């Protein structure tokens, strides 16, 4: 390994929580993540580079307990 580099990315999201009773509620959230890794590798005499875009979409949901 010749060195370590850092790449910038983006994370954005939005969500909402709804209180159903004094102690219980539910929530939902959406997240989008984007980054572009550039990976260089060497195996024996072979060298290569991988350059790709990575996009993820995540939906979360659950219940909340407040006290």
Secondary structure, DSSP 8 states (H G I E B T S, - for coil): --------EEEEEEEEEEE-SSSEEEEEEEEEEEE--EEEEEETTEEEEEE--EEEEEEEEEEEE--
